[in-house]
Amino acid sequence: MKIVPAVLATNIDDFELRIQQAEGFAEYIQIDLMDGVFVPTQSFTSEKINSLKTSLSFEVHLMVKHPAAYFSHIDTPHLKKVIFHVESEVKHKELIQTIHERGFKAGLAINPGTEIETFKHLADDIDTLMFLTVDPCCYGNPFKPEVLKKISKTRQIFKEKVLGVDGGVSLDNLKSFFNIGVDYVCVGSRIFLKGNPEENYRLFTKRAAELSFDI
């Protein structure tokens, strides 16, 4: 199971600081973009990503009402995957096709209360199913353990699909995600908001390695 630092920021200064910090210990990160409509919090515009000078590769998590519009403004060689919400207002299959045609992987984000039947018909078309285990908005929202059952059932149905988790990930619940077949977890506040981000990241990667070794 991989650990992916998640960068969420409402202003450019915080964003650039966290990118700089992540460059010291990671190769791949997730960047969250928010519109203040789909979620209460608003980040900077998607065009800002295009001017980002970094050694990092990244995926974007579009927590926005109209992901197709946001995606149309993003153009950077560092981008590898685009994740948008099944609950957003979009023609899902058209956007997935557009993402793939531009050479990126496509991911579908799923809010805690969204049932499997809502996204099941789209799963074969996308590369990653990303489960939110908190209500999307900002760093530090409370973990919703009931989502674990949905992830486990999804793994039974889609045995080869890449499954990710975003939000509420801690050293204490990492084993629960590992046991139900999650491929990677995105960690934000527990890396960037307290202590030394690099040391925090190393604790998570060490724990993930220990879980793999115990098999």
N, C-alpha and C positions, 0 to 999 in steps of 0.2 A: 504494500500500500504506500502510495506516494503522498508527500506533504507539499502542498502548494500554498505559498504565502498569498493572502488576499489583501489587496490594496484598495481601501475605501477612503475617500477624502472629499470634503465639501469645498475645498479651496486648493488653488495651485501650490501654495507653499507647503501644505501638508502632503500633497501628492508627490511633489518633487523630493521631499525629505524621505518619504517611505520608499520611493523608487531607489534613491541613493543608498539607503540602508539595505534594501534587498539585494542590490548589486554585490554586496560584500559576502553573501552566503548562498544565493540561489541562482538558478539559471532560467527558471520558468515561474511565472506568477499569474495571478488572476487580477484584473483591474475591473472594478465595479463602476458602472455609470448609472446615474439616477436622474430622473426628470422632475421630481417633486410632484408628480401626478400619480403615476403608478404606485410609487412609494412616497411618503411624506418628505423625505430628504432629497435635496437637489445637489448634484455635483457640477463640475465644469462641463463645457460642451464637448462633444465627441471629437471635434476638430483638433483639440489640444493634444490628443494622443498622436496625431500625425507628426507633430514637431518634436516628439519625445526622442531624445538622444540617449540611448541606453544599450547595454550589452545583453539585456534580458529579452527572452521571448515571452509572449504572454497570450492569454485568452481574455476576452472581454465578456463580462456578465452584464447584459443590458436589462437593468431593472427599470424599464420604461414602457409607456403605454403603446407607443408606435415604434417598435424596434427596426422596422424596415427603413424608416426615415433616418434613424441614428446610424444604422449600418452604412447607408449610402454615402455618408460623409467621412467614413474611416478609410484611410489608405496609408498603410505602413507595412514595411517588410517584416516587422517584428511580430505581427499578429499571426497566430496559428489557429485559433478556434474562436467562434462566435457563439455565445450562449444567450438565448432569449427565452422569455417566459411563455409557457403554454397558455397562461391566462391573459396575455396581452392581446391587443386588437391588431390582428395581422392575418393574412392568408398564409397559414403555417407552411404548407408544402411549397408554395411559391418562394418564400423567403429561404427555406432550406435549400432549394434548388439554386437560388441566387448565390448563397454563401458557398456552396460547393463549386459553382461555376467560376467563382473568383479565386478558388484554390484553397479555401479554408475548411476546416472541420466545423461541423454544426452540432450544437448542443441545445437541449431543451431543459430549461429550469422549471421546477415544480414546487409550488408553494405547499406548506404543511397540510393545508386542508383540502388539497386537490386529490381526487381519487384516481386510481390507475386507469379506469375506463376513459377518463378525459384525454389521456395521452397515448393510450395503448396503440391506436391506429397510426400514430406518427413514429413509433419507436424504430421501425425497420428503416426509416428514411434518415435518421440522425445517427451521429457518432457517439454521443454522450447523453445520458440522462443524469441531470444534476438535481439532487433533492435538497431543498432548503429545510433545515431542522430548526429554524427560527422564523419569525415573521420578518420579511425583508424590509430593510430600512437603514440600519446603522449598526456600528459595532456594539456588541454586548447584549443583544436581545436574548431573553431566556430560551434555553434549549427545550425542545418539545420531543420527549422520548417516544411518543406514540408514532412518530414517523418511521421508527426502526422497523415496525411490522410491515409498513408499506414497501420499504426498501427490500426487505427480505423476500416478500412475495414477488416483487419485480424481478429480483435475481433468479427466482425459480422459473419465471416465465421467459426471461431474456438472459439465457445463460452466458452468452458471449458478449453482451453489450457492456460498454464502459459505463460504470456507475460512479458518480461523484457525490460528495456531500459538502454543503456550504452552510456555515453558521453554527455556533454553539459547540464547536469541536474543542475538546479539552484532552489533557493527558489521561484523565480518569475515564472518559468514554471512548477513547480510541479503540480499545479492544472490542467494544460492541460493534463498531463499524467494520472492523477487520473480520469479525466472526460471521457477518452476514454478506460478505463478498464485495464490499466497497473497494474500488480501485484507487481512488485518491480523495483526499479531504482538503478543503480550503480553510486555512486558519488565518484569521485577521487580528482581532483584538488581543488574543493571547500571545501573539508574536510582537505586535507593534506598540501596544499601549502601555505595557508595564515592563520595567527592567530593560535588559539588553536584547534587542531583536535577534541578533545572531545567536546568542546563547539560548534564547527561547526556541528558535528554529531547530537548533541542535538537539534539544531535549525531545522535541517531537519526532525528528528523524531517528533518533536513538531508540525511542519507544516503538516506532513502527518496525525498525529492524529487529528488535527483540521479539515482537509478535510473529514476524516471518520466520525467525530462527526456531521458535517454539513448535512449529508445525511438525 
